[in-house]
Amino acid sequence: MRVSVNQQNLPQFFENKSGLVNNIKKAEIKLVGFLATTNLPFTLMDTLCPLLKHIAPDSEILKDIATKRTKATEIMKLTIEKHFKLKLSEKLITPG
């Protein structure tokens, strides 16, 4: 069996995929954060993600984003909200 010069071995393949998965998650969180900070409805995600895929069809990150309004709500509740609640509680606990 011949191996191409450009072909990756198995661990490199998974490392790149896990990095891609992390980048996809970061992009989804940033999009939801954008909606929240600009006071836009989460229903906008139903059209925003397909629009971004159309604008940049060669982006590997945008190809795999599958966030609609329901997932955007869950991202807000489970990640962003927890993060800011933790930061707020740390500030309230700290004297001074």
SVG drawing of the C-alpha trace seen along z (x, -y; Angstrom):
<svg xmlns="http://www.w3.org/2000/svg" viewBox="-37 -48 43 50">
<polyline fill="none" stroke="black" stroke-width="0.4" points="0.0,0.0 1.4,-3.4 1.1,-6.4 0.8,-9.8 3.2,-12.5 0.2,-14.7 -1.6,-12.0 -1.9,-12.3 -1.4,-9.5 -4.3,-8.6 -3.3,-10.6 -2.7,-13.8 -6.1,-13.3 -7.9,-13.2 -5.9,-16.1 -6.9,-18.3 -10.5,-17.2 -10.6,-17.9 -9.1,-21.4 -11.8,-21.9 -14.5,-20.8 -13.2,-23.3 -13.1,-26.1 -16.7,-25.2 -17.8,-25.4 -16.0,-28.7 -17.7,-30.1 -21.1,-29.0 -20.6,-30.6 -19.4,-33.8 -22.4,-34.0 -24.7,-33.5 -22.8,-36.1 -23.2,-38.5 -26.9,-38.0 -27.1,-38.5 -25.0,-41.6 -26.8,-43.3 -30.2,-42.3 -31.1,-40.3 -33.6,-37.4 -32.2,-33.8 -34.6,-33.1 -32.0,-35.1 -29.8,-32.0 -32.1,-30.2 -31.1,-32.5 -27.7,-33.7 -25.9,-30.4 -27.0,-29.5 -26.1,-33.1 -22.6,-32.7 -22.1,-29.4 -23.2,-31.0 -20.8,-33.9 -17.8,-31.8 -18.3,-28.3 -14.7,-27.3 -14.6,-27.8 -14.4,-24.4 -15.7,-25.9 -18.8,-27.5 -19.5,-24.3 -20.0,-22.4 -21.9,-25.0 -25.4,-23.7 -26.9,-26.2 -30.5,-27.1 -32.6,-29.0 -33.0,-26.0 -29.3,-25.2 -28.5,-28.9 -30.8,-29.1 -29.1,-26.1 -25.6,-27.5 -26.7,-30.7 -28.1,-28.8 -25.4,-26.1 -22.2,-28.1 -22.4,-31.8 -24.9,-32.2 -22.9,-29.9 -19.7,-31.7 -21.1,-35.1 -22.9,-33.9 -19.6,-32.4 -17.8,-35.7 -20.6,-37.7 -20.6,-35.4 -16.8,-35.7 -17.1,-39.4 -19.8,-39.3 -17.8,-37.0 -14.6,-39.1 -14.6,-41.8 -13.8,-45.3"/>
</svg>
